[in-house]
Amino acid sequence: MPVTDDRLPIKMLNDRVLVQISDKDGERRSSGGIVIPATAQVAKRLVWATVVAHGPNVRACEIDDNVLFSPDDRYEVEVQGEDYVMLRERELHAVAAKRIEASTGLYL
């Protein structure tokens, strides 16, 4: 008996970007070695995530790029048991990828 796959394909529309936040975004360590717990209140801290899909009108990022965005601008969605965040391209503050050639002086 053949195995049937009940999953439907998903097509992202317009300028939407689907990202996944890393599980390691819990505790952080400061440059001085101090452990900062995930529950510590930090005002307006931006979040890095990995692009897993994007719509046809997205020009600034590609799949597997890291993007920086504000957690206030997000819509959370669950797809096949995995948690993702849906954003518009204009809500992205920065893109980090090896293919980008920039002379800002900032390196990740």
C-alpha positions as a Markdown table, in Angstrom:
| # | Residue | x | y | z |
|---|---|---|---|---|
| 1 | Met | 0.0 | 0.0 | 0.0 |
| 2 | Pro | 1.6 | 3.4 | -1.0 |
| 3 | Val | 2.2 | 6.0 | 1.6 |
| 4 | Thr | 0.2 | 9.1 | 1.0 |
| 5 | Asp | 1.5 | 12.6 | 1.9 |
| 6 | Asp | -1.3 | 14.8 | 3.2 |
| 7 | Arg | 0.9 | 17.9 | 3.4 |
| 8 | Leu | -0.1 | 20.7 | 1.1 |
| 9 | Pro | 2.6 | 22.8 | -0.7 |
| 10 | Ile | 2.7 | 26.4 | 0.5 |
| 11 | Lys | 3.4 | 29.3 | -1.8 |
| 12 | Met | 4.5 | 32.6 | -0.2 |
| 13 | Leu | 2.8 | 35.7 | -1.7 |
| 14 | Asn | 3.9 | 39.2 | -2.5 |
| 15 | Asp | 6.6 | 40.7 | -0.2 |
| 16 | Arg | 6.1 | 38.1 | 2.6 |
| 17 | Val | 9.1 | 36.5 | 4.3 |
| 18 | Leu | 8.8 | 33.3 | 6.4 |
| 19 | Val | 11.6 | 33.0 | 9.0 |
| 20 | Gln | 12.5 | 30.6 | 11.8 |
| 21 | Ile | 14.1 | 31.9 | 15.0 |
| 22 | Ser | 17.0 | 29.7 | 16.3 |
| 23 | Asp | 16.3 | 27.6 | 19.4 |
| 24 | Lys | 19.6 | 28.9 | 20.9 |
| 25 | Asp | 18.2 | 32.4 | 21.5 |
| 26 | Gly | 17.7 | 31.7 | 25.2 |
| 27 | Glu | 20.5 | 32.8 | 27.5 |
| 28 | Arg | 23.2 | 35.1 | 26.1 |
| 29 | Arg | 26.7 | 35.8 | 27.3 |
| 30 | Ser | 28.0 | 39.3 | 27.5 |
| 31 | Ser | 31.5 | 40.2 | 26.1 |
| 32 | Gly | 32.7 | 40.2 | 29.7 |
| 33 | Gly | 31.4 | 36.6 | 30.3 |
| 34 | Ile | 28.3 | 37.5 | 32.3 |
| 35 | Val | 25.4 | 35.1 | 31.6 |
| 36 | Ile | 22.2 | 37.0 | 30.7 |
| 37 | Pro | 19.1 | 34.8 | 31.1 |
| 38 | Ala | 16.4 | 34.7 | 28.5 |
| 39 | Thr | 13.9 | 36.2 | 30.9 |
| 40 | Ala | 15.9 | 39.4 | 31.3 |
| 41 | Gln | 14.0 | 42.5 | 30.2 |
| 42 | Val | 15.8 | 44.3 | 27.3 |
| 43 | Ala | 14.0 | 47.3 | 25.8 |
| 44 | Lys | 13.5 | 47.1 | 22.0 |
| 45 | Arg | 16.0 | 44.3 | 21.3 |
| 46 | Leu | 16.0 | 43.2 | 17.7 |
| 47 | Val | 16.0 | 39.5 | 16.8 |
| 48 | Trp | 18.0 | 37.5 | 14.2 |
| 49 | Ala | 16.2 | 34.7 | 12.3 |
| 50 | Thr | 16.9 | 32.5 | 9.2 |
| 51 | Val | 14.8 | 32.9 | 6.1 |
| 52 | Val | 13.0 | 29.6 | 5.1 |
| 53 | Ala | 10.7 | 30.9 | 2.3 |
| 54 | His | 9.8 | 34.2 | 0.6 |
| 55 | Gly | 7.3 | 35.6 | -1.9 |
| 56 | Pro | 8.1 | 36.5 | -5.5 |
| 57 | Asn | 8.4 | 40.2 | -4.8 |
| 58 | Val | 11.1 | 39.9 | -2.1 |
| 59 | Arg | 14.4 | 41.3 | -3.4 |
| 60 | Ala | 16.6 | 41.9 | -0.3 |
| 61 | Cys | 17.0 | 38.4 | 1.0 |
| 62 | Glu | 17.2 | 34.8 | -0.1 |
| 63 | Ile | 16.5 | 31.4 | 1.6 |
| 64 | Asp | 19.1 | 30.6 | 4.4 |
| 65 | Asp | 20.0 | 34.3 | 4.9 |
| 66 | Asn | 19.9 | 35.7 | 8.4 |
| 67 | Val | 17.6 | 38.7 | 8.8 |
| 68 | Leu | 17.2 | 41.2 | 11.7 |
| 69 | Phe | 13.8 | 42.4 | 12.7 |
| 70 | Ser | 11.8 | 43.7 | 15.6 |
| 71 | Pro | 9.8 | 41.1 | 17.6 |
| 72 | Asp | 6.9 | 43.6 | 17.8 |
| 73 | Asp | 6.4 | 43.5 | 14.0 |
| 74 | Arg | 5.8 | 39.7 | 13.7 |
| 75 | Tyr | 3.0 | 37.2 | 13.2 |
| 76 | Glu | 3.7 | 33.8 | 14.5 |
| 77 | Val | 2.4 | 30.7 | 12.6 |
| 78 | Glu | 2.7 | 27.0 | 13.0 |
| 79 | Val | 3.3 | 24.8 | 10.0 |
| 80 | Gln | 3.5 | 21.1 | 10.3 |
| 81 | Gly | 4.4 | 21.3 | 14.0 |
| 82 | Glu | 7.2 | 23.9 | 13.5 |
| 83 | Asp | 7.0 | 27.5 | 14.7 |
| 84 | Tyr | 7.7 | 30.3 | 12.2 |
| 85 | Val | 7.4 | 34.0 | 12.0 |
| 86 | Met | 5.7 | 35.8 | 9.0 |
| 87 | Leu | 7.1 | 39.3 | 8.1 |
| 88 | Arg | 6.9 | 41.8 | 5.3 |
| 89 | Glu | 10.1 | 42.6 | 3.6 |
| 90 | Arg | 9.9 | 46.3 | 4.7 |
| 91 | Glu | 10.0 | 45.1 | 8.4 |
| 92 | Leu | 13.5 | 43.7 | 7.9 |
| 93 | His | 16.3 | 45.9 | 9.3 |
| 94 | Ala | 19.3 | 44.0 | 8.0 |
| 95 | Val | 20.3 | 41.0 | 6.0 |
| 96 | Ala | 23.5 | 38.9 | 6.7 |
| 97 | Ala | 24.8 | 36.6 | 4.0 |
| 98 | Lys | 28.1 | 35.6 | 2.6 |
| 99 | Arg | 27.2 | 36.8 | -0.9 |
| 100 | Ile | 26.7 | 40.4 | 0.3 |
| 101 | Glu | 29.6 | 42.8 | -0.4 |
| 102 | Ala | 29.3 | 45.9 | 1.8 |
| 103 | Ser | 31.8 | 48.3 | 3.2 |
| 104 | Thr | 30.0 | 49.3 | 6.4 |
| 105 | Gly | 32.8 | 48.1 | 8.6 |
| 106 | Leu | 30.4 | 45.8 | 10.5 |
| 107 | Tyr | 31.0 | 42.0 | 10.5 |
| 108 | Leu | 29.1 | 39.3 | 12.1 |
